[in-house]
Every structure is written in C-alpha cells, then in structure tokens.
Amino acid sequence: MTCFPVLDAPFDWDEPPAIDYAALHAAYPALADFRSRLGQTDLIEVPGLPGSARILAKCEWQNPAGSIKDRVAYALVCDALTRHGARPLSELKILEYSGGNLAGALSYLCAALGISMRFVLSSAAPASLLSMLDKRGARVDLVDKERGFIAVVQTALRIAEAEPDWTLLYQHRNPINVAFHRDTTGAEILEQLGAQVPSAWIASIGTGGSLIGVSRVLHAAFPSIRTIGVTPAELPYASELPPNGLPKYGGSGGMGAGVRQPFVRMDDDIVDHRTMSFPDSIKGMAEFYALTGIRIGSSSAANWLVARQIASELPADATVVTVFPCAGTPEEWKRALP
C-alpha cells in the first residue's frame, strides 16, 4: 500500500521527471487538442484607483475549460500518463480532490481521453459543478463543509491508500504544478510585460502552484519584485484557527490548524500575505462588472481588490501584475447580481 505524505509534511523542491509531451500528443490526440488551446491568455490593464500604479491581469478564463486550473489539469494528467507507461488506458483511474475548478478541468480532459475519474469535494460544491461532473461520468465523494477543505484533502489521501487502483494526482505536493506554471504562465507573463518592470506579483494561494511558479520567473528577471499571496479573511494562510465551514471566495486555499501550503512554505521568506473576505469578493465581482462589463469570479475579484490596494501604495508609473483565475460560477453571479 502506498503511503502518501500528509499535506503539510516537509517538502524539498525537486524538478519533476521529464515528460515527453510530443509522444503523449501523438498517442492521445485529445490531449494534443487540449494543449493547442491552452495558455497564451491575454494580459490586460484593469481599473485601479485614481493616481495609483497600473494593474495588469492575466485572463485565465480563456483556457479550454475556463480556468487557470486547466494548466494544472493538463500537467497532472501528462504526469500520470507518463507514470502509467504502456499499460492500457482503461487501467488508469484518476483520483483528485478539488475546490471546484480543477475538478471541472480534469473532468473535461479525462472525459475527452476516456479516463475514469473520481473527485473528492466539499459539500459546499456548487450544484452547477456537480451536474457537470455527473454528465461527464465522474464519481464524486462529498465531505461535510463544516470540516473544512483540509478534510477534503485528508479524505482523498485515505481513499488513495485504501484503494491503490486509484491514482492520486496530489496537486499540493506534485512539483509538476509549480514547474508547469513556471514554464507557461510565468514565461507568458514575462514575455507580455515587454519593457515594463513590475513592482508586485499578486495571486491567491490555493495550492500555491501559480503564485510560486510565476514568482520564480519574475523574481529571476526582476529581483526587487514583491510576491503577495492572497487567502480568505475567514481562514488566512497559516492560521492556527480550526478549519471551518464559512463561505470563502473560490479556490482560496484556506486550511487552518496552522497548515502552510508546501509550495508557498518553500518561499516563505519572500512571500507577503493579504486577505480578502467572501462578501467583499462578491461585491468586487459586481463592481468590476459595472466598471468593465467583464465577468470575473470571486477569486479573480479577490486578486483584483488586493492588487488595487497594493497599486494605491505605489507611484503612478509603477506596474502591478495579478491573475484572474476564472469568470465565476452561476451561483457566485446570483449572489453578485441578484
């Protein structure tokens, strides 16, 4: 039986095993099609406060399944296929936990490939997601929302150990998560910035994959840049409070019990932290829509509101970069625009 390390066990960064993407694409045309539509998302200027630094946001809803988690889903599936080797694809059964968008992205890709899939979610998962997963043939295990997201992760770990025929992707500890964001999201932002020198990079933590992957690219190019991680005010990063069932903005990564996401903990010495509440994130969705006519999700709104705070502390000729992970769920928009 495989023994998986607990979420916050010590983690030493190591480059993930090399993946022959060309060979995988040749073997699985659906995977190649997904990759051809993945990434190269727009980096747009978004509203800030008068006299503040300009804010640039990367529009990740432009990915095939509609979120930044499409990148992680693709990387994790490629990693799983590589480890699976030449065995029949019918023998690959993917297991993963999710706050929402990763399950949506994985179900999109696995359905196209014909891979069996199983997701562990909070009972707070939106009905629209559950309906989508059902239509795509996914098996779903729900965990009581009052136990917090850490219990969702722990449940997936227990399933993986008790039922080893399911392949756990383990997004919080698989280094392909950070590496793929570094090599795609971060590289794209660096190219899109051109001659602009950013003062800050801001992203919600979630797993920390996008925050740290992009941070490593931008820090290498701009050593003085600040990296700022955003987590929910209801349960901030490294909070000693117990997990709770309070509503939090999407994909926020609030853990509690002192847990620090492994990828972020690697770079704790350079990451600053800000928080955003669920009600303010929902209000931010409505405000951004009123200003621009563009729909962004609650995690995007949280990032935008924190980016606006940081930009207001900087001179007008400075630049702040953030990311908009998705355009939001129907349930979020019913709250934002009742």
PADRENFI-197035 format. One record per residue (C-alpha): residue in three letters; chain; x, y, z; residue number from 1. Coordinates in steps of 0.1 Angstrom, whole numbers, padded with zeros to 4 digits. Example, Ala and Ser with C-alpha at 12.3 -4.5 7.8 and 13.67 -1.06 7.14 Angstrom:
> ALA:A:0123:-0045:0078:1
> SER:A:0137:-0011:0071:2
***
This chain:
> MET:A:0000:0000:0000:1
> THR:A:0013:0034:-0009:2
> CYS:A:0018:0058:0020:3
> PHE:A:0012:0094:0010:4
> PRO:A:0028:0123:0030:5
> VAL:A:0003:0145:0048:6
> LEU:A:-0004:0178:0032:7
> ASP:A:0020:0199:0053:8
> ALA:A:0048:0174:0057:9
> PRO:A:0083:0188:0050:10
> PHE:A:0087:0194:0013:11
> ASP:A:0120:0198:-0006:12
> TRP:A:0117:0211:-0041:13
> ASP:A:0129:0188:-0069:14
> GLU:A:0124:0191:-0106:15
> PRO:A:0096:0168:-0118:16
> PRO:A:0106:0139:-0141:17
> ALA:A:0109:0149:-0177:18
> ILE:A:0077:0144:-0197:19
> ASP:A:0078:0137:-0235:20
> TYR:A:0048:0159:-0244:21
> ALA:A:0053:0152:-0281:22
> ALA:A:0050:0115:-0276:23
> LEU:A:0019:0119:-0254:24
> HIS:A:0003:0141:-0280:25
> ALA:A:0010:0116:-0307:26
> ALA:A:-0005:0088:-0286:27
> TYR:A:-0035:0108:-0274:28
> PRO:A:-0049:0133:-0300:29
> ALA:A:-0075:0147:-0275:30
> LEU:A:-0046:0157:-0252:31
> ALA:A:-0028:0174:-0282:32
> ASP:A:-0060:0193:-0290:33
> PHE:A:-0064:0205:-0254:34
> ARG:A:-0028:0217:-0253:35
> SER:A:-0032:0236:-0286:36
> ARG:A:-0059:0257:-0269:37
> LEU:A:-0042:0261:-0235:38
> GLY:A:-0024:0292:-0224:39
> GLN:A:-0013:0323:-0242:40
> THR:A:-0041:0341:-0224:41
> ASP:A:-0044:0379:-0226:42
> LEU:A:-0027:0402:-0201:43
> ILE:A:-0050:0432:-0199:44
> GLU:A:-0049:0465:-0180:45
> VAL:A:-0077:0467:-0154:46
> PRO:A:-0091:0496:-0133:47
> GLY:A:-0073:0509:-0103:48
> LEU:A:-0078:0538:-0080:49
> PRO:A:-0070:0574:-0093:50
> GLY:A:-0033:0582:-0093:51
> SER:A:-0023:0546:-0084:52
> ALA:A:0000:0522:-0103:53
> ARG:A:-0014:0504:-0133:54
> ILE:A:-0027:0469:-0128:55
> LEU:A:-0023:0441:-0154:56
> ALA:A:-0044:0409:-0151:57
> LYS:A:-0040:0376:-0169:58
> CYS:A:-0073:0363:-0182:59
> GLU:A:-0073:0326:-0174:60
> TRP:A:-0110:0320:-0183:61
> GLN:A:-0097:0319:-0219:62
> ASN:A:-0084:0284:-0214:63
> PRO:A:-0103:0254:-0229:64
> ALA:A:-0123:0245:-0198:65
> GLY:A:-0125:0281:-0185:66
> SER:A:-0099:0285:-0157:67
> ILE:A:-0063:0286:-0147:68
> LYS:A:-0067:0250:-0134:69
> ASP:A:-0068:0239:-0170:70
> ARG:A:-0030:0243:-0169:71
> VAL:A:-0026:0222:-0138:72
> ALA:A:-0051:0196:-0151:73
> TYR:A:-0031:0192:-0183:74
> ALA:A:0002:0189:-0164:75
> LEU:A:-0011:0165:-0138:76
> VAL:A:-0027:0142:-0165:77
> CYS:A:0005:0142:-0186:78
> ASP:A:0025:0133:-0155:79
> ALA:A:0000:0105:-0147:80
> LEU:A:0001:0092:-0182:81
> THR:A:0039:0092:-0182:82
> ARG:A:0040:0072:-0149:83
> HIS:A:0013:0048:-0163:84
> GLY:A:0035:0039:-0192:85
> ALA:A:0024:0014:-0218:86
> ARG:A:-0004:-0001:-0198:87
> PRO:A:-0039:0001:-0213:88
> LEU:A:-0055:0035:-0207:89
> SER:A:-0086:0016:-0193:90
> GLU:A:-0064:0007:-0163:91
> LEU:A:-0057:0044:-0154:92
> LYS:A:-0082:0057:-0128:93
> ILE:A:-0076:0092:-0117:94
> LEU:A:-0084:0105:-0082:95
> GLU:A:-0081:0140:-0070:96
> TYR:A:-0096:0165:-0045:97
> SER:A:-0107:0199:-0056:98
> GLY:A:-0122:0232:-0046:99
> GLY:A:-0140:0233:-0079:100
> ASN:A:-0122:0245:-0110:101
> LEU:A:-0096:0216:-0110:102
> ALA:A:-0124:0191:-0110:103
> GLY:A:-0140:0209:-0138:104
> ALA:A:-0108:0210:-0159:105
> LEU:A:-0098:0174:-0151:106
> SER:A:-0133:0161:-0159:107
> TYR:A:-0132:0179:-0193:108
> LEU:A:-0098:0164:-0202:109
> CYS:A:-0104:0129:-0187:110
> ALA:A:-0138:0127:-0205:111
> ALA:A:-0121:0135:-0238:112
> LEU:A:-0094:0109:-0232:113
> GLY:A:-0118:0082:-0218:114
> ILE:A:-0101:0081:-0184:115
> SER:A:-0120:0070:-0153:116
> MET:A:-0122:0098:-0127:117
> ARG:A:-0131:0103:-0091:118
> PHE:A:-0132:0136:-0072:119
> VAL:A:-0134:0145:-0035:120
> LEU:A:-0152:0178:-0030:121
> SER:A:-0167:0198:-0001:122
> SER:A:-0204:0195:0004:123
> ALA:A:-0204:0232:-0004:124
> ALA:A:-0195:0225:-0040:125
> PRO:A:-0219:0244:-0064:126
> ALA:A:-0248:0225:-0080:127
> SER:A:-0236:0236:-0114:128
> LEU:A:-0203:0218:-0109:129
> LEU:A:-0219:0186:-0095:130
> SER:A:-0242:0185:-0125:131
> MET:A:-0213:0189:-0149:132
> LEU:A:-0193:0162:-0132:133
> ASP:A:-0223:0138:-0134:134
> LYS:A:-0227:0145:-0171:135
> ARG:A:-0191:0137:-0177:136
> GLY:A:-0193:0104:-0158:137
> ALA:A:-0172:0113:-0128:138
> ARG:A:-0176:0096:-0094:139
> VAL:A:-0179:0122:-0066:140
> ASP:A:-0173:0119:-0028:141
> LEU:A:-0186:0148:-0007:142
> VAL:A:-0171:0158:0026:143
> ASP:A:-0191:0179:0051:144
> LYS:A:-0182:0215:0046:145
> GLU:A:-0180:0221:0083:146
> ARG:A:-0149:0200:0084:147
> GLY:A:-0131:0225:0061:148
> PHE:A:-0110:0219:0030:149
> ILE:A:-0082:0202:0049:150
> ALA:A:-0107:0173:0055:151
> VAL:A:-0113:0171:0017:152
> VAL:A:-0076:0166:0012:153
> GLN:A:-0074:0141:0040:154
> THR:A:-0103:0121:0026:155
> ALA:A:-0086:0118:-0008:156
> LEU:A:-0054:0106:0009:157
> ARG:A:-0073:0079:0028:158
> ILE:A:-0091:0067:-0004:159
> ALA:A:-0057:0066:-0023:160
> GLU:A:-0042:0045:0005:161
> ALA:A:-0071:0021:0009:162
> GLU:A:-0078:0018:-0028:163
> PRO:A:-0045:0019:-0047:164
> ASP:A:-0061:0012:-0081:165
> TRP:A:-0070:0049:-0080:166
> THR:A:-0041:0072:-0090:167
> LEU:A:-0039:0103:-0067:168
> LEU:A:-0026:0133:-0085:169
> TYR:A:-0020:0153:-0053:170
> GLN:A:-0019:0188:-0066:171
> HIS:A:-0004:0203:-0034:172
> ARG:A:0027:0182:-0035:173
> ASN:A:0033:0173:-0071:174
> PRO:A:0061:0195:-0084:175
> ILE:A:0047:0195:-0119:176
> ASN:A:0022:0220:-0106:177
> VAL:A:0048:0247:-0099:178
> ALA:A:0070:0237:-0128:179
> PHE:A:0042:0240:-0154:180
> HIS:A:0031:0274:-0141:181
> ARG:A:0068:0285:-0142:182
> ASP:A:0073:0273:-0178:183
> THR:A:0039:0285:-0192:184
> THR:A:0021:0311:-0170:185
> GLY:A:0052:0328:-0158:186
> ALA:A:0070:0327:-0191:187
> GLU:A:0039:0341:-0209:188
> ILE:A:0037:0370:-0184:189
> LEU:A:0074:0378:-0187:190
> GLU:A:0070:0380:-0225:191
> GLN:A:0038:0400:-0223:192
> LEU:A:0054:0426:-0200:193
> GLY:A:0079:0435:-0226:194
> ALA:A:0099:0465:-0213:195
> GLN:A:0076:0470:-0183:196
> VAL:A:0092:0464:-0149:197
> PRO:A:0066:0451:-0124:198
> SER:A:0067:0461:-0087:199
> ALA:A:0045:0433:-0074:200
> TRP:A:0030:0399:-0084:201
> ILE:A:-0003:0391:-0066:202
> ALA:A:-0022:0358:-0067:203
> SER:A:-0044:0338:-0045:204
> ILE:A:-0026:0309:-0029:205
> GLY:A:-0049:0279:-0035:206
> THR:A:-0021:0252:-0038:207
> GLY:A:0005:0279:-0043:208
> GLY:A:0014:0265:-0077:209
> SER:A:0006:0296:-0098:210
> LEU:A:0018:0320:-0071:211
> ILE:A:0052:0304:-0067:212
> GLY:A:0057:0292:-0103:213
> VAL:A:0052:0327:-0117:214
> SER:A:0070:0343:-0088:215
> ARG:A:0102:0323:-0096:216
> VAL:A:0102:0336:-0132:217
> LEU:A:0095:0372:-0122:218
> HIS:A:0120:0372:-0094:219
> ALA:A:0147:0359:-0117:220
> ALA:A:0140:0388:-0141:221
> PHE:A:0132:0414:-0115:222
> PRO:A:0148:0407:-0082:223
> SER:A:0131:0435:-0063:224
> ILE:A:0096:0425:-0072:225
> ARG:A:0072:0417:-0043:226
> THR:A:0053:0384:-0042:227
> ILE:A:0019:0387:-0024:228
> GLY:A:-0003:0357:-0017:229
> VAL:A:-0040:0362:-0011:230
> THR:A:-0061:0340:0012:231
> PRO:A:-0095:0342:0027:232
> ALA:A:-0101:0365:0057:233
> GLU:A:-0123:0337:0071:234
> LEU:A:-0092:0314:0073:235
> PRO:A:-0059:0331:0063:236
> TYR:A:-0026:0314:0054:237
> ALA:A:-0011:0296:0083:238
> SER:A:-0040:0305:0106:239
> GLU:A:-0040:0284:0138:240
> LEU:A:-0078:0285:0139:241
> PRO:A:-0095:0252:0133:242
> PRO:A:-0110:0245:0098:243
> ASN:A:-0145:0259:0094:244
> GLY:A:-0174:0258:0070:245
> LEU:A:-0176:0295:0065:246
> PRO:A:-0181:0306:0028:247
> LYS:A:-0148:0316:0012:248
> TYR:A:-0140:0330:-0022:249
> GLY:A:-0134:0303:-0049:250
> GLY:A:-0102:0284:-0048:251
> SER:A:-0090:0303:-0018:252
> GLY:A:-0070:0276:-0001:253
> GLY:A:-0080:0284:0035:254
> MET:A:-0067:0255:0056:255
> GLY:A:-0065:0264:0092:256
> ALA:A:-0048:0243:0120:257
> GLY:A:-0015:0261:0112:258
> VAL:A:-0012:0244:0078:259
> ARG:A:0010:0262:0053:260
> GLN:A:0008:0250:0017:261
> PRO:A:0041:0232:0008:262
> PHE:A:0049:0252:-0023:263
> VAL:A:0044:0285:-0005:264
> ARG:A:0064:0274:0025:265
> MET:A:0094:0268:0003:266
> ASP:A:0095:0306:-0004:267
> ASP:A:0080:0319:0029:268
> ASP:A:0109:0343:0032:269
> ILE:A:0098:0363:0001:270
> VAL:A:0060:0360:0002:271
> ASP:A:0039:0387:0018:272
> HIS:A:0003:0380:0027:273
> ARG:A:-0031:0398:0023:274
> THR:A:-0066:0385:0029:275
> MET:A:-0100:0391:0013:276
> SER:A:-0134:0382:0027:277
> PHE:A:-0160:0363:0008:278
> PRO:A:-0186:0392:0010:279
> ASP:A:-0160:0417:-0003:280
> SER:A:-0150:0393:-0031:281
> ILE:A:-0186:0390:-0042:282
> LYS:A:-0190:0428:-0041:283
> GLY:A:-0158:0430:-0061:284
> MET:A:-0173:0409:-0089:285
> ALA:A:-0202:0433:-0092:286
> GLU:A:-0180:0463:-0090:287
> PHE:A:-0156:0451:-0117:288
> TYR:A:-0185:0441:-0140:289
> ALA:A:-0200:0476:-0135:290
> LEU:A:-0167:0492:-0144:291
> THR:A:-0157:0470:-0174:292
> GLY:A:-0186:0448:-0185:293
> ILE:A:-0163:0418:-0179:294
> ARG:A:-0173:0389:-0157:295
> ILE:A:-0147:0377:-0132:296
> GLY:A:-0151:0351:-0105:297
> SER:A:-0147:0356:-0067:298
> SER:A:-0110:0345:-0067:299
> SER:A:-0104:0370:-0096:300
> ALA:A:-0122:0397:-0076:301
> ALA:A:-0101:0390:-0045:302
> ASN:A:-0069:0392:-0065:303
> TRP:A:-0081:0425:-0082:304
> LEU:A:-0091:0441:-0049:305
> VAL:A:-0057:0433:-0033:306
> ALA:A:-0039:0444:-0064:307
> ARG:A:-0058:0477:-0062:308
> GLN:A:-0047:0481:-0026:309
> ILE:A:-0011:0475:-0035:310
> ALA:A:-0012:0497:-0065:311
> SER:A:-0026:0526:-0044:312
> GLU:A:0006:0523:-0023:313
> LEU:A:0028:0527:-0054:314
> PRO:A:0036:0556:-0077:315
> ALA:A:0015:0561:-0108:316
> ASP:A:0044:0549:-0131:317
> ALA:A:0047:0515:-0114:318
> THR:A:0031:0483:-0125:319
> VAL:A:0013:0455:-0106:320
> VAL:A:0006:0421:-0121:321
> THR:A:-0022:0397:-0110:322
> VAL:A:-0042:0369:-0124:323
> PHE:A:-0079:0363:-0129:324
> PRO:A:-0083:0325:-0125:325
> CYS:A:-0119:0323:-0139:326
> ALA:A:-0151:0341:-0148:327
> GLY:A:-0171:0327:-0118:328
> THR:A:-0198:0302:-0113:329
> PRO:A:-0236:0307:-0119:330
> GLU:A:-0240:0305:-0081:331
> GLU:A:-0215:0333:-0075:332
> TRP:A:-0232:0355:-0101:333
> LYS:A:-0266:0350:-0085:334
> ARG:A:-0250:0365:-0053:335
> ALA:A:-0231:0392:-0071:336
> LEU:A:-0260:0404:-0094:337
> PRO:A:-0292:0393:-0076:338
***
